[in-house]
Amino acid sequence: MTRTPNGRRPARRTAIALVALASASALAACANSSSLEGSADSGASSSSSSATTTLAVGSQDYYSNEIIAETYAQALEAAGYTVDRQFRIGQREVYMPEIQSGSIDVFPEYTGNLLQYLDSTATATKAEDVYAALTKAMPSGLRVLDAAPATDQDTYVVTKEFADAHSASSIGDLKGVEGLVLGGNSELETRPYGPKGLATVYGVNVSFTPIEDSGGALTLKALRDGSVQLVDVYSADPALASSDLVTLADPEGMFLASQVVPVVSSRVDADAAAVINTVSAALDPADLVEMNRESTQDAASASAIAKKWLAAEGIVK
């Protein structure tokens, strides 16, 4: 797939900056899953500072990121905070200086890509290792809150028919399957998670067919018609809402884990952090895929998508 060096498509996020920034301590504030509106147990709704605190919530110029930012914003508002929305700012080289300057207080990010931006020498790939390294790499005055189960990263996808036929739920389950063909943009052939990585990490042998649409319609057509059996699709791609596609687990961390994670300033206190962590705890991979489907296929607004999801999760009434 055609991507910038940090693993994102050019329209989504920017290349890795070859700088390492000063570290700061991380906060992991736990939150309950009860409604944030009118709950005496919610730290945010009981906070005396929430009524007078305005928090600036930002987003990338990317529809999925804006939806996530909107969930943070609406949850904070339900808890009594005033929110200044600063959405569609641009890419990392634009918004990171704004976050560091204190102009933005809350921003949805992605663990693996942010870690590589902050520390180009980082080698962690598994989710827990990436998060631990990221907490140490954060610039002074900033921290990450709890990472969500939801991700936006490279994954290998097969058809449900193929998965059922080979009892495949993980990449390693493909070991020994004959005649596998991997499809993707031409550079995938030389990526560390391409044919060589599959063989080295999982003992899975594949041939390769270039399909130059970055995991789009042509790639999925080739998968469905059997021209290829395995393709690289981003884990939050709205196409994965289809019931005939299966994302294979990557327990060995061949792909760089990139979970949704909030980056926050020092103005976000423990009560506000608890609100945001409640959102993160509820945001699973299927939720993000469905949100993205509603945006791209139903043309629903980020605000409407966030409101619907928050209500369904019981976070905001």
Buried (B, 14 or more C-beta within 10 A) or exposed (E): BBBBEBBBBEEBBBBBBEEEBEBBEBBEBEBBEBBBBEBEEBBBBEBEEBEEBEBBBBBBBBBBBBBBBBBBBBBBBBBBBEBEBBBBBBBBEEBBEBBBEEBBBBBBBBBBBBBBBBBBEBEBBBBEBBBBBBBBBBBEBBBBBBBBBBBBBBBBBBBEEBBEEBEBEBBBBBBEBEEBBBBBBEEBBEBEBBBEBBEEBBEBBBEBBEBEBBBBEEBBEBBBEEEBBBBBBBBBBBBBBEEEBBBBBBEBBBBBBBBBBBBBBEBBBEBBBBBBBBBBBBBBBBBBBBBBBBBBEEEBBBBBBBBBBBEEBEBBE
